[in-house]
Amino acid sequence: MQMNNWYQTLIKPEWALSSWLFGPVWSVLYAIIVVSFGYVAYPHFKGVIPFAVLLPFLLNLSFNFALTPPQFGL
């Protein structure tokens, strides 16, 4: 709770997202990440594109899910 109070006292730029908007924006971004992964994964599993094309999407999805708890937990 002390960290939240500290953050609220910072002078932030005018374009900084409001705290109430931060969650919905990240939710939309994660939905876009998942959809883009599916858009590439489906052709890979059908044998149309190689694994090398799927790999960056797989890494992006994995790292986002792995780093979310430490990033937002802190």
PDB file of N, CA, C and O in Angstrom:
ATOM      1  N   MET A   1       0.822  -1.194   0.000  1.00  0.00           N
ATOM      2  CA  MET A   1       0.000   0.000   0.000  1.00  0.00           C
ATOM      3  C   MET A   1       0.869   1.263   0.000  1.00  0.00           C
ATOM      4  O   MET A   1       0.467   2.280  -0.565  1.00  0.00           O
ATOM      5  N   GLN A   2       2.029   1.217   0.611  1.00  0.00           N
ATOM      6  CA  GLN A   2       2.894   2.384   0.622  1.00  0.00           C
ATOM      7  C   GLN A   2       3.388   2.714  -0.780  1.00  0.00           C
ATOM      8  O   GLN A   2       3.552   3.886  -1.118  1.00  0.00           O
ATOM      9  N   MET A   3       3.624   1.701  -1.590  1.00  0.00           N
ATOM     10  CA  MET A   3       4.076   1.922  -2.960  1.00  0.00           C
ATOM     11  C   MET A   3       3.001   2.658  -3.752  1.00  0.00           C
ATOM     12  O   MET A   3       3.319   3.547  -4.542  1.00  0.00           O
ATOM     13  N   ASN A   4       1.736   2.300  -3.553  1.00  0.00           N
ATOM     14  CA  ASN A   4       0.648   2.966  -4.249  1.00  0.00           C
ATOM     15  C   ASN A   4       0.601   4.441  -3.870  1.00  0.00           C
ATOM     16  O   ASN A   4       0.416   5.294  -4.737  1.00  0.00           O
ATOM     17  N   ASN A   5       0.764   4.749  -2.596  1.00  0.00           N
ATOM     18  CA  ASN A   5       0.769   6.137  -2.156  1.00  0.00           C
ATOM     19  C   ASN A   5       1.944   6.888  -2.766  1.00  0.00           C
ATOM     20  O   ASN A   5       1.799   8.043  -3.167  1.00  0.00           O
ATOM     21  N   TRP A   6       3.094   6.252  -2.841  1.00  0.00           N
ATOM     22  CA  TRP A   6       4.270   6.871  -3.434  1.00  0.00           C
ATOM     23  C   TRP A   6       4.024   7.176  -4.904  1.00  0.00           C
ATOM     24  O   TRP A   6       4.361   8.259  -5.382  1.00  0.00           O
ATOM     25  N   TYR A   7       3.443   6.232  -5.614  1.00  0.00           N
ATOM     26  CA  TYR A   7       3.189   6.421  -7.040  1.00  0.00           C
ATOM     27  C   TYR A   7       2.207   7.572  -7.273  1.00  0.00           C
ATOM     28  O   TYR A   7       2.368   8.346  -8.217  1.00  0.00           O
ATOM     29  N   GLN A   8       1.203   7.682  -6.425  1.00  0.00           N
ATOM     30  CA  GLN A   8       0.208   8.740  -6.588  1.00  0.00           C
ATOM     31  C   GLN A   8       0.811  10.130  -6.410  1.00  0.00           C
ATOM     32  O   GLN A   8       0.278  11.100  -6.950  1.00  0.00           O
ATOM     33  N   THR A   9       1.899  10.249  -5.673  1.00  0.00           N
ATOM     34  CA  THR A   9       2.519  11.555  -5.438  1.00  0.00           C
ATOM     35  C   THR A   9       3.456  11.974  -6.568  1.00  0.00           C
ATOM     36  O   THR A   9       3.881  13.128  -6.609  1.00  0.00           O
ATOM     37  N   LEU A  10       3.788  11.065  -7.483  1.00  0.00           N
ATOM     38  CA  LEU A  10       4.673  11.410  -8.593  1.00  0.00           C
ATOM     39  C   LEU A  10       4.008  12.413  -9.539  1.00  0.00           C
ATOM     40  O   LEU A  10       2.791  12.406  -9.720  1.00  0.00           O
ATOM     41  N   ILE A  11       4.818  13.256 -10.123  1.00  0.00           N
ATOM     42  CA  ILE A  11       4.333  14.161 -11.161  1.00  0.00           C
ATOM     43  C   ILE A  11       4.433  13.406 -12.485  1.00  0.00           C
ATOM     44  O   ILE A  11       5.524  13.106 -12.969  1.00  0.00           O
ATOM     45  N   LYS A  12       3.275  13.108 -13.052  1.00  0.00           N
ATOM     46  CA  LYS A  12       3.220  12.308 -14.272  1.00  0.00           C
ATOM     47  C   LYS A  12       2.888  13.214 -15.469  1.00  0.00           C
ATOM     48  O   LYS A  12       2.270  14.264 -15.296  1.00  0.00           O
ATOM     49  N   PRO A  13       3.294  12.811 -16.675  1.00  0.00           N
ATOM     50  CA  PRO A  13       2.965  13.616 -17.854  1.00  0.00           C
ATOM     51  C   PRO A  13       1.458  13.624 -18.106  1.00  0.00           C
ATOM     52  O   PRO A  13       0.731  12.750 -17.632  1.00  0.00           O
ATOM     53  N   GLU A  14       1.012  14.609 -18.848  1.00  0.00           N
ATOM     54  CA  GLU A  14      -0.419  14.735 -19.135  1.00  0.00           C
ATOM     55  C   GLU A  14      -0.961  13.547 -19.916  1.00  0.00           C
ATOM     56  O   GLU A  14      -2.137  13.208 -19.780  1.00  0.00           O
ATOM     57  N   TRP A  15      -0.121  12.903 -20.735  1.00  0.00           N
ATOM     58  CA  TRP A  15      -0.575  11.800 -21.572  1.00  0.00           C
ATOM     59  C   TRP A  15      -0.558  10.455 -20.842  1.00  0.00           C
ATOM     60  O   TRP A  15      -0.912   9.436 -21.435  1.00  0.00           O
ATOM     61  N   ALA A  16      -0.154  10.432 -19.568  1.00  0.00           N
ATOM     62  CA  ALA A  16      -0.122   9.173 -18.801  1.00  0.00           C
ATOM     63  C   ALA A  16      -1.551   8.662 -18.599  1.00  0.00           C
ATOM     64  O   ALA A  16      -2.475   9.433 -18.342  1.00  0.00           O
ATOM     65  N   LEU A  17      -1.702   7.356 -18.722  1.00  0.00           N
ATOM     66  CA  LEU A  17      -3.019   6.760 -18.539  1.00  0.00           C
ATOM     67  C   LEU A  17      -3.498   6.913 -17.104  1.00  0.00           C
ATOM     68  O   LEU A  17      -2.711   6.818 -16.162  1.00  0.00           O
ATOM     69  N   SER A  18      -4.779   7.147 -16.951  1.00  0.00           N
ATOM     70  CA  SER A  18      -5.375   7.154 -15.620  1.00  0.00           C
ATOM     71  C   SER A  18      -5.368   5.728 -15.087  1.00  0.00           C
ATOM     72  O   SER A  18      -5.399   4.768 -15.858  1.00  0.00           O
ATOM     73  N   SER A  19      -5.328   5.598 -13.786  1.00  0.00           N
ATOM     74  CA  SER A  19      -5.244   4.256 -13.200  1.00  0.00           C
ATOM     75  C   SER A  19      -6.471   3.405 -13.538  1.00  0.00           C
ATOM     76  O   SER A  19      -6.344   2.189 -13.679  1.00  0.00           O
ATOM     77  N   TRP A  20      -7.643   4.007 -13.671  1.00  0.00           N
ATOM     78  CA  TRP A  20      -8.852   3.236 -13.986  1.00  0.00           C
ATOM     79  C   TRP A  20      -8.826   2.716 -15.423  1.00  0.00           C
ATOM     80  O   TRP A  20      -9.532   1.760 -15.744  1.00  0.00           O
ATOM     81  N   LEU A  21      -8.019   3.333 -16.293  1.00  0.00           N
ATOM     82  CA  LEU A  21      -7.964   2.924 -17.687  1.00  0.00           C
ATOM     83  C   LEU A  21      -6.867   1.902 -17.959  1.00  0.00           C
ATOM     84  O   LEU A  21      -6.881   1.232 -18.991  1.00  0.00           O
ATOM     85  N   PHE A  22      -5.931   1.784 -17.046  1.00  0.00           N
ATOM     86  CA  PHE A  22      -4.774   0.927 -17.249  1.00  0.00           C
ATOM     87  C   PHE A  22      -5.180  -0.542 -17.425  1.00  0.00           C
ATOM     88  O   PHE A  22      -4.691  -1.204 -18.340  1.00  0.00           O
ATOM     89  N   GLY A  23      -6.046  -1.049 -16.586  1.00  0.00           N
ATOM     90  CA  GLY A  23      -6.496  -2.448 -16.672  1.00  0.00           C
ATOM     91  C   GLY A  23      -7.183  -2.787 -17.982  1.00  0.00           C
ATOM     92  O   GLY A  23      -6.819  -3.768 -18.631  1.00  0.00           O
ATOM     93  N   PRO A  24      -8.184  -1.985 -18.392  1.00  0.00           N
ATOM     94  CA  PRO A  24      -8.848  -2.284 -19.671  1.00  0.00           C
ATOM     95  C   PRO A  24      -7.901  -2.226 -20.878  1.00  0.00           C
ATOM     96  O   PRO A  24      -8.032  -3.023 -21.806  1.00  0.00           O
ATOM     97  N   VAL A  25      -6.959  -1.292 -20.865  1.00  0.00           N
ATOM     98  CA  VAL A  25      -6.016  -1.205 -21.988  1.00  0.00           C
ATOM     99  C   VAL A  25      -5.163  -2.458 -22.058  1.00  0.00           C
ATOM    100  O   VAL A  25      -4.965  -3.009 -23.141  1.00  0.00           O
ATOM    101  N   TRP A  26      -4.651  -2.920 -20.920  1.00  0.00           N
ATOM    102  CA  TRP A  26      -3.841  -4.141 -20.921  1.00  0.00           C
ATOM    103  C   TRP A  26      -4.666  -5.360 -21.313  1.00  0.00           C
ATOM    104  O   TRP A  26      -4.154  -6.278 -21.955  1.00  0.00           O
ATOM    105  N   SER A  27      -5.933  -5.373 -20.932  1.00  0.00           N
ATOM    106  CA  SER A  27      -6.801  -6.492 -21.320  1.00  0.00           C
ATOM    107  C   SER A  27      -6.962  -6.551 -22.833  1.00  0.00           C
ATOM    108  O   SER A  27      -6.908  -7.629 -23.425  1.00  0.00           O
ATOM    109  N   VAL A  28      -7.160  -5.391 -23.462  1.00  0.00           N
ATOM    110  CA  VAL A  28      -7.288  -5.343 -24.920  1.00  0.00           C
ATOM    111  C   VAL A  28      -5.977  -5.769 -25.577  1.00  0.00           C
ATOM    112  O   VAL A  28      -5.985  -6.513 -26.558  1.00  0.00           O
ATOM    113  N   LEU A  29      -4.849  -5.296 -25.038  1.00  0.00           N
ATOM    114  CA  LEU A  29      -3.555  -5.686 -25.606  1.00  0.00           C
ATOM    115  C   LEU A  29      -3.333  -7.193 -25.525  1.00  0.00           C
ATOM    116  O   LEU A  29      -2.862  -7.802 -26.485  1.00  0.00           O
ATOM    117  N   TYR A  30      -3.668  -7.797 -24.388  1.00  0.00           N
ATOM    118  CA  TYR A  30      -3.509  -9.245 -24.261  1.00  0.00           C
ATOM    119  C   TYR A  30      -4.435  -9.986 -25.214  1.00  0.00           C
ATOM    120  O   TYR A  30      -4.053 -11.019 -25.763  1.00  0.00           O
ATOM    121  N   ALA A  31      -5.633  -9.482 -25.416  1.00  0.00           N
ATOM    122  CA  ALA A  31      -6.542 -10.117 -26.374  1.00  0.00           C
ATOM    123  C   ALA A  31      -5.944 -10.063 -27.783  1.00  0.00           C
ATOM    124  O   ALA A  31      -6.022 -11.039 -28.529  1.00  0.00           O
ATOM    125  N   ILE A  32      -5.353  -8.934 -28.141  1.00  0.00           N
ATOM    126  CA  ILE A  32      -4.724  -8.800 -29.458  1.00  0.00           C
ATOM    127  C   ILE A  32      -3.551  -9.771 -29.594  1.00  0.00           C
ATOM    128  O   ILE A  32      -3.363 -10.373 -30.651  1.00  0.00           O
ATOM    129  N   ILE A  33      -2.761  -9.926 -28.527  1.00  0.00           N
ATOM    130  CA  ILE A  33      -1.628 -10.855 -28.552  1.00  0.00           C
ATOM    131  C   ILE A  33      -2.114 -12.287 -28.773  1.00  0.00           C
ATOM    132  O   ILE A  33      -1.542 -13.025 -29.576  1.00  0.00           O
ATOM    133  N   VAL A  34      -3.165 -12.673 -28.063  1.00  0.00           N
ATOM    134  CA  VAL A  34      -3.692 -14.036 -28.180  1.00  0.00           C
ATOM    135  C   VAL A  34      -4.280 -14.270 -29.571  1.00  0.00           C
ATOM    136  O   VAL A  34      -4.064 -15.328 -30.163  1.00  0.00           O
ATOM    137  N   VAL A  35      -5.010 -13.308 -30.089  1.00  0.00           N
ATOM    138  CA  VAL A  35      -5.598 -13.458 -31.423  1.00  0.00           C
ATOM    139  C   VAL A  35      -4.503 -13.551 -32.482  1.00  0.00           C
ATOM    140  O   VAL A  35      -4.590 -14.373 -33.394  1.00  0.00           O
ATOM    141  N   SER A  36      -3.469 -12.711 -32.367  1.00  0.00           N
ATOM    142  CA  SER A  36      -2.385 -12.769 -33.359  1.00  0.00           C
ATOM    143  C   SER A  36      -1.650 -14.102 -33.281  1.00  0.00           C
ATOM    144  O   SER A  36      -1.243 -14.648 -34.306  1.00  0.00           O
ATOM    145  N   PHE A  37      -1.475 -14.631 -32.064  1.00  0.00           N
ATOM    146  CA  PHE A  37      -0.858 -15.950 -31.917  1.00  0.00           C
ATOM    147  C   PHE A  37      -1.712 -17.014 -32.612  1.00  0.00           C
ATOM    148  O   PHE A  37      -1.193 -17.848 -33.354  1.00  0.00           O
ATOM    149  N   GLY A  38      -3.006 -16.978 -32.370  1.00  0.00           N
ATOM    150  CA  GLY A  38      -3.904 -17.943 -33.002  1.00  0.00           C
ATOM    151  C   GLY A  38      -3.919 -17.823 -34.513  1.00  0.00           C
ATOM    152  O   GLY A  38      -4.016 -18.821 -35.228  1.00  0.00           O
ATOM    153  N   TYR A  39      -3.822 -16.584 -34.996  1.00  0.00           N
ATOM    154  CA  TYR A  39      -3.823 -16.341 -36.431  1.00  0.00           C
ATOM    155  C   TYR A  39      -2.603 -16.956 -37.109  1.00  0.00           C
ATOM    156  O   TYR A  39      -2.671 -17.345 -38.275  1.00  0.00           O
ATOM    157  N   VAL A  40      -1.495 -17.044 -36.388  1.00  0.00           N
ATOM    158  CA  VAL A  40      -0.279 -17.645 -36.935  1.00  0.00           C
ATOM    159  C   VAL A  40      -0.187 -19.129 -36.584  1.00  0.00           C
ATOM    160  O   VAL A  40       0.322 -19.923 -37.376  1.00  0.00           O
ATOM    161  N   ALA A  41      -0.673 -19.506 -35.407  1.00  0.00           N
ATOM    162  CA  ALA A  41      -0.571 -20.900 -34.961  1.00  0.00           C
ATOM    163  C   ALA A  41      -1.417 -21.835 -35.824  1.00  0.00           C
ATOM    164  O   ALA A  41      -0.991 -22.947 -36.136  1.00  0.00           O
ATOM    165  N   TYR A  42      -2.596 -21.394 -36.203  1.00  0.00           N
ATOM    166  CA  TYR A  42      -3.482 -22.252 -36.993  1.00  0.00           C
ATOM    167  C   TYR A  42      -2.834 -22.681 -38.323  1.00  0.00           C
ATOM    168  O   TYR A  42      -2.826 -23.872 -38.634  1.00  0.00           O
ATOM    169  N   PRO A  43      -2.292 -21.740 -39.113  1.00  0.00           N
ATOM    170  CA  PRO A  43      -1.619 -22.175 -40.351  1.00  0.00           C
ATOM    171  C   PRO A  43      -0.395 -23.056 -40.085  1.00  0.00           C
ATOM    172  O   PRO A  43      -0.075 -23.939 -40.881  1.00  0.00           O
ATOM    173  N   HIS A  44       0.286 -22.813 -38.964  1.00  0.00           N
ATOM    174  CA  HIS A  44       1.446 -23.667 -38.656  1.00  0.00           C
ATOM    175  C   HIS A  44       0.996 -25.110 -38.421  1.00  0.00           C
ATOM    176  O   HIS A  44       1.600 -26.046 -38.945  1.00  0.00           O
ATOM    177  N   PHE A  45      -0.052 -25.282 -37.641  1.00  0.00           N
ATOM    178  CA  PHE A  45      -0.510 -26.643 -37.348  1.00  0.00           C
ATOM    179  C   PHE A  45      -1.167 -27.306 -38.556  1.00  0.00           C
ATOM    180  O   PHE A  45      -1.291 -28.530 -38.602  1.00  0.00           O
ATOM    181  N   LYS A  46      -1.582 -26.508 -39.524  1.00  0.00           N
ATOM    182  CA  LYS A  46      -2.096 -27.065 -40.781  1.00  0.00           C
ATOM    183  C   LYS A  46      -0.963 -27.404 -41.739  1.00  0.00           C
ATOM    184  O   LYS A  46      -1.198 -27.999 -42.791  1.00  0.00           O
ATOM    185  N   GLY A  47       0.290 -27.022 -41.376  1.00  0.00           N
ATOM    186  CA  GLY A  47       1.445 -27.318 -42.209  1.00  0.00           C
ATOM    187  C   GLY A  47       1.719 -26.290 -43.300  1.00  0.00           C
ATOM    188  O   GLY A  47       2.485 -26.564 -44.224  1.00  0.00           O
ATOM    189  N   VAL A  48       1.115 -25.125 -43.208  1.00  0.00           N
ATOM    190  CA  VAL A  48       1.266 -24.113 -44.241  1.00  0.00           C
ATOM    191  C   VAL A  48       2.507 -23.248 -44.014  1.00  0.00           C
ATOM    192  O   VAL A  48       3.189 -22.873 -44.968  1.00  0.00           O
ATOM    193  N   ILE A  49       2.797 -22.934 -42.758  1.00  0.00           N
ATOM    194  CA  ILE A  49       3.958 -22.088 -42.466  1.00  0.00           C
ATOM    195  C   ILE A  49       4.898 -22.833 -41.512  1.00  0.00           C
ATOM    196  O   ILE A  49       4.448 -23.671 -40.731  1.00  0.00           O
ATOM    197  N   PRO A  50       6.186 -22.536 -41.570  1.00  0.00           N
ATOM    198  CA  PRO A  50       7.154 -23.240 -40.717  1.00  0.00           C
ATOM    199  C   PRO A  50       7.122 -22.734 -39.265  1.00  0.00           C
ATOM    200  O   PRO A  50       6.555 -21.685 -38.959  1.00  0.00           O
ATOM    201  N   PHE A  51       7.747 -23.514 -38.399  1.00  0.00           N
ATOM    202  CA  PHE A  51       7.810 -23.174 -36.980  1.00  0.00           C
ATOM    203  C   PHE A  51       8.562 -21.868 -36.746  1.00  0.00           C
ATOM    204  O   PHE A  51       8.272 -21.156 -35.785  1.00  0.00           O
ATOM    205  N   ALA A  52       9.512 -21.546 -37.599  1.00  0.00           N
ATOM    206  CA  ALA A  52      10.298 -20.311 -37.451  1.00  0.00           C
ATOM    207  C   ALA A  52       9.398 -19.072 -37.496  1.00  0.00           C
ATOM    208  O   ALA A  52       9.723 -18.058 -36.880  1.00  0.00           O
ATOM    209  N   VAL A  53       8.293 -19.138 -38.204  1.00  0.00           N
ATOM    210  CA  VAL A  53       7.353 -18.014 -38.258  1.00  0.00           C
ATOM    211  C   VAL A  53       6.543 -17.955 -36.969  1.00  0.00           C
ATOM    212  O   VAL A  53       6.226 -16.869 -36.484  1.00  0.00           O
ATOM    213  N   LEU A  54       6.211 -19.104 -36.418  1.00  0.00           N
ATOM    214  CA  LEU A  54       5.417 -19.174 -35.190  1.00  0.00           C
ATOM    215  C   LEU A  54       6.225 -18.820 -33.945  1.00  0.00           C
ATOM    216  O   LEU A  54       5.671 -18.307 -32.973  1.00  0.00           O
ATOM    217  N   LEU A  55       7.513 -19.087 -33.967  1.00  0.00           N
ATOM    218  CA  LEU A  55       8.348 -18.934 -32.773  1.00  0.00           C
ATOM    219  C   LEU A  55       8.282 -17.548 -32.137  1.00  0.00           C
ATOM    220  O   LEU A  55       8.098 -17.479 -30.922  1.00  0.00           O
ATOM    221  N   PRO A  56       8.416 -16.443 -32.863  1.00  0.00           N
ATOM    222  CA  PRO A  56       8.326 -15.132 -32.195  1.00  0.00           C
ATOM    223  C   PRO A  56       6.977 -14.893 -31.515  1.00  0.00           C
ATOM    224  O   PRO A  56       6.921 -14.282 -30.448  1.00  0.00           O
ATOM    225  N   PHE A  57       5.905 -15.367 -32.120  1.00  0.00           N
ATOM    226  CA  PHE A  57       4.586 -15.217 -31.517  1.00  0.00           C
ATOM    227  C   PHE A  57       4.472 -16.062 -30.251  1.00  0.00           C
ATOM    228  O   PHE A  57       3.891 -15.632 -29.255  1.00  0.00           O
ATOM    229  N   LEU A  58       5.026 -17.259 -30.302  1.00  0.00           N
ATOM    230  CA  LEU A  58       5.026 -18.139 -29.138  1.00  0.00           C
ATOM    231  C   LEU A  58       5.839 -17.540 -27.995  1.00  0.00           C
ATOM    232  O   LEU A  58       5.411 -17.575 -26.842  1.00  0.00           O
ATOM    233  N   LEU A  59       7.005 -16.995 -28.311  1.00  0.00           N
ATOM    234  CA  LEU A  59       7.834 -16.354 -27.285  1.00  0.00           C
ATOM    235  C   LEU A  59       7.141 -15.128 -26.699  1.00  0.00           C
ATOM    236  O   LEU A  59       7.167 -14.923 -25.485  1.00  0.00           O
ATOM    237  N   ASN A  60       6.532 -14.325 -27.539  1.00  0.00           N
ATOM    238  CA  ASN A  60       5.824 -13.138 -27.071  1.00  0.00           C
ATOM    239  C   ASN A  60       4.707 -13.522 -26.106  1.00  0.00           C
ATOM    240  O   ASN A  60       4.578 -12.933 -25.033  1.00  0.00           O
ATOM    241  N   LEU A  61       3.916 -14.490 -26.482  1.00  0.00           N
ATOM    242  CA  LEU A  61       2.816 -14.943 -25.634  1.00  0.00           C
ATOM    243  C   LEU A  61       3.342 -15.516 -24.321  1.00  0.00           C
ATOM    244  O   LEU A  61       2.809 -15.208 -23.255  1.00  0.00           O
ATOM    245  N   SER A  62       4.368 -16.335 -24.387  1.00  0.00           N
ATOM    246  CA  SER A  62       4.935 -16.952 -23.187  1.00  0.00           C
ATOM    247  C   SER A  62       5.519 -15.917 -22.232  1.00  0.00           C
ATOM    248  O   SER A  62       5.254 -15.954 -21.030  1.00  0.00           O
ATOM    249  N   PHE A  63       6.313 -14.994 -22.769  1.00  0.00           N
ATOM    250  CA  PHE A  63       6.928 -13.977 -21.911  1.00  0.00           C
ATOM    251  C   PHE A  63       5.894 -13.042 -21.309  1.00  0.00           C
ATOM    252  O   PHE A  63       6.035 -12.627 -20.159  1.00  0.00           O
ATOM    253  N   ASN A  64       4.868 -12.708 -22.057  1.00  0.00           N
ATOM    254  CA  ASN A  64       3.828 -11.845 -21.501  1.00  0.00           C
ATOM    255  C   ASN A  64       3.099 -12.516 -20.350  1.00  0.00           C
ATOM    256  O   ASN A  64       2.838 -11.879 -19.330  1.00  0.00           O
ATOM    257  N   PHE A  65       2.769 -13.784 -20.498  1.00  0.00           N
ATOM    258  CA  PHE A  65       2.094 -14.486 -19.410  1.00  0.00           C
ATOM    259  C   PHE A  65       3.026 -14.705 -18.222  1.00  0.00           C
ATOM    260  O   PHE A  65       2.587 -14.638 -17.074  1.00  0.00           O
ATOM    261  N   ALA A  66       4.304 -14.965 -18.482  1.00  0.00           N
ATOM    262  CA  ALA A  66       5.250 -15.212 -17.393  1.00  0.00           C
ATOM    263  C   ALA A  66       5.592 -13.941 -16.629  1.00  0.00           C
ATOM    264  O   ALA A  66       5.789 -13.986 -15.415  1.00  0.00           O
ATOM    265  N   LEU A  67       5.666 -12.829 -17.308  1.00  0.00           N
ATOM    266  CA  LEU A  67       6.093 -11.585 -16.660  1.00  0.00           C
ATOM    267  C   LEU A  67       4.960 -10.751 -16.086  1.00  0.00           C
ATOM    268  O   LEU A  67       5.217  -9.781 -15.372  1.00  0.00           O
ATOM    269  N   THR A  68       3.729 -11.096 -16.373  1.00  0.00           N
ATOM    270  CA  THR A  68       2.605 -10.330 -15.843  1.00  0.00           C
ATOM    271  C   THR A  68       2.532 -10.370 -14.316  1.00  0.00           C
ATOM    272  O   THR A  68       2.379  -9.313 -13.703  1.00  0.00           O
ATOM    273  N   PRO A  69       2.633 -11.538 -13.672  1.00  0.00           N
ATOM    274  CA  PRO A  69       2.538 -11.522 -12.204  1.00  0.00           C
ATOM    275  C   PRO A  69       3.631 -10.677 -11.528  1.00  0.00           C
ATOM    276  O   PRO A  69       3.305  -9.892 -10.638  1.00  0.00           O
ATOM    277  N   PRO A  70       4.911 -10.803 -11.911  1.00  0.00           N
ATOM    278  CA  PRO A  70       5.893  -9.935 -11.246  1.00  0.00           C
ATOM    279  C   PRO A  70       5.704  -8.456 -11.575  1.00  0.00           C
ATOM    280  O   PRO A  70       5.885  -7.598 -10.711  1.00  0.00           O
ATOM    281  N   GLN A  71       5.343  -8.159 -12.820  1.00  0.00           N
ATOM    282  CA  GLN A  71       5.213  -6.766 -13.222  1.00  0.00           C
ATOM    283  C   GLN A  71       4.076  -6.073 -12.472  1.00  0.00           C
ATOM    284  O   GLN A  71       4.260  -4.973 -11.950  1.00  0.00           O
ATOM    285  N   PHE A  72       2.919  -6.697 -12.414  1.00  0.00           N
ATOM    286  CA  PHE A  72       1.778  -6.048 -11.768  1.00  0.00           C
ATOM    287  C   PHE A  72       1.722  -6.359 -10.281  1.00  0.00           C
ATOM    288  O   PHE A  72       1.060  -5.647  -9.526  1.00  0.00           O
ATOM    289  N   GLY A  73       2.404  -7.406  -9.854  1.00  0.00           N
ATOM    290  CA  GLY A  73       2.451  -7.707  -8.423  1.00  0.00           C
ATOM    291  C   GLY A  73       3.330  -6.760  -7.646  1.00  0.00           C
ATOM    292  O   GLY A  73       3.112  -6.535  -6.455  1.00  0.00           O
ATOM    293  N   LEU A  74       4.332  -6.199  -8.318  1.00  0.00           N
ATOM    294  CA  LEU A  74       5.231  -5.261  -7.659  1.00  0.00           C
ATOM    295  C   LEU A  74       4.645  -3.861  -7.711  1.00  0.00           C
ATOM    296  O   LEU A  74       5.253  -2.917  -7.206  1.00  0.00           O
TER     297      LEU A  74
END
